[in-house]
Amino acid sequence: MKLVKAKLKPFIGQWLIDDMETWDQEYVNMETRGHFTFKKDGTGHFQFGLVQGEMDGRVEVVDGKDRIAFSWEGQEETDTASGRGWAVIENRELRGRIFIHLGDDSAFRAVRSRKANIYE
C-alpha cells in the first residue's frame, strides 16, 4: 500500500485548468477558477463551470506511465451527476480526460497552483 501512496505524491495538490476541449475558458472559470485537487489519500474534488464533484482516485500504470484514474459524484448545474476520468503528468502539466456519465466528455490541461500545498 505504501508504494501506491508514494505514486500519488506527484498528483497531490491543486491544479488550475488552463484548457478544456469541450468548454471554453470563460465557462470553465464561470463560478470559480476551474481546478482539480487531489489529496494524499487519493480523494479530491474538482470544479469547472457548473460541474463539480468529489473524486476517488487510484494510481495505475498505463503504457509505462503513472496515471491517476478516478470516479466522481457531484452535480452538473442542479442535477446529480457522476462519471470517471484520468490524468497523467507531462511536461509539468496535468493532462487527461473527464467523462460525465451519459453526457459530455472533455480532454483537459492544468498547471499546478502556486499557492502553498495544504493537501500533503
BAZAGU-914046 format. One line per 2 residues: number of its first residue (from 1); their letters; for each residue x, y, z of C-alpha. Coordinates in nm, 3 decimals, always signed. Each point is the difference from the previous one (the first is absolute). Layout:
NUM	a	X/Y/Z; ...
# end
This chain:
1	mk	+0.000/+0.000/+0.000; +0.286/+0.244/+0.072
3	lv	+0.122/-0.040/-0.360; -0.338/+0.116/-0.131
5	ka	-0.002/+0.300/+0.235; +0.353/+0.094/-0.113
7	kl	-0.124/-0.005/-0.361; -0.278/+0.244/+0.099
9	kp	+0.247/+0.265/+0.117; +0.059/+0.170/-0.340
11	fi	-0.377/+0.047/-0.045; -0.071/+0.146/+0.347
13	gq	-0.108/+0.362/+0.006; -0.212/+0.241/-0.194
15	wl	+0.024/+0.017/-0.380; -0.151/+0.300/-0.180
17	id	-0.173/-0.078/-0.329; +0.156/+0.190/-0.291
19	dm	-0.183/-0.169/-0.285; -0.291/-0.234/-0.067
21	et	-0.089/-0.153/-0.334; -0.379/+0.025/+0.041
23	wd	-0.047/+0.325/+0.196; +0.161/+0.343/-0.041
25	qe	+0.195/+0.166/+0.280; -0.279/+0.246/+0.076
27	yv	-0.229/-0.293/+0.087; +0.276/-0.190/+0.183
29	nm	+0.054/+0.298/+0.236; -0.367/+0.104/+0.023
31	et	-0.050/-0.044/+0.378; +0.358/-0.050/+0.118
33	rg	+0.337/-0.070/-0.156; -0.037/-0.345/-0.161
35	hf	+0.211/-0.256/+0.182; +0.072/-0.359/+0.099
37	tf	+0.126/-0.058/+0.354; +0.147/-0.332/+0.119
39	kk	+0.067/-0.084/+0.366; +0.261/-0.239/+0.138
41	dg	-0.259/-0.277/+0.049; -0.100/+0.007/-0.369
43	tg	-0.328/+0.182/+0.053; -0.061/+0.350/-0.123
45	hf	-0.237/+0.238/-0.169; -0.035/+0.202/-0.317
47	qf	-0.207/+0.276/-0.149; -0.027/+0.152/-0.343
49	gl	-0.292/+0.211/-0.108; -0.314/-0.141/+0.159
51	vq	+0.146/-0.350/+0.038; +0.148/-0.103/+0.333
53	ge	+0.076/-0.325/+0.170; +0.179/-0.202/+0.265
55	md	+0.257/-0.245/-0.137; +0.133/-0.339/+0.109
57	gr	+0.330/-0.062/-0.178; +0.251/-0.282/-0.043
59	ve	+0.338/+0.003/-0.172; +0.042/-0.254/-0.278
61	vv	+0.273/-0.062/-0.256; -0.103/+0.037/-0.366
63	dg	+0.256/-0.024/-0.280; +0.276/+0.020/+0.260
65	kd	-0.127/+0.329/+0.150; -0.167/+0.066/+0.333
67	ri	-0.345/+0.145/-0.037; -0.271/+0.076/+0.249
69	af	-0.337/-0.149/-0.088; -0.304/+0.121/+0.193
71	sw	-0.371/-0.037/+0.036; -0.207/+0.296/+0.112
73	eg	-0.341/+0.103/+0.130; -0.139/+0.351/+0.012
75	qe	-0.215/+0.240/-0.198; -0.037/+0.140/-0.349
77	et	-0.194/+0.322/+0.043; -0.278/-0.111/+0.239
79	dt	-0.007/-0.366/-0.105; +0.174/-0.287/+0.176
81	as	+0.290/-0.120/-0.214; +0.278/-0.257/+0.006
83	gr	+0.273/-0.127/-0.223; +0.364/-0.091/-0.029
85	gw	+0.327/+0.140/-0.123; +0.374/-0.038/-0.013
87	av	+0.309/+0.219/-0.013; +0.376/-0.024/-0.051
89	ie	+0.274/+0.251/+0.067; +0.186/+0.103/-0.315
91	nr	+0.241/+0.294/-0.021; -0.109/+0.113/+0.349
93	el	-0.365/+0.018/-0.112; -0.296/-0.216/+0.100
95	rg	-0.157/-0.135/-0.321; -0.297/-0.230/-0.015
97	ri	-0.364/-0.055/-0.083; -0.314/+0.027/+0.212
99	fi	-0.327/-0.178/-0.081; -0.351/+0.088/+0.117
101	hl	-0.211/-0.316/+0.021; -0.245/+0.000/-0.294
103	gd	+0.126/+0.346/-0.098; +0.295/+0.196/-0.131
105	ds	+0.368/-0.075/+0.036; +0.301/+0.223/-0.045
107	af	+0.376/-0.005/-0.011; +0.158/+0.251/+0.239
109	ra	+0.335/+0.157/+0.079; +0.082/+0.152/+0.341
111	vr	+0.300/+0.153/+0.177; +0.093/-0.034/+0.365
113	sr	-0.127/+0.283/+0.221; +0.273/+0.220/+0.145
115	ka	-0.168/+0.032/+0.339; +0.133/-0.208/+0.288
117	ni	-0.088/-0.368/-0.029; -0.231/-0.069/+0.295
119	ye	-0.099/-0.342/-0.135; +0.317/-0.196/+0.086
# end
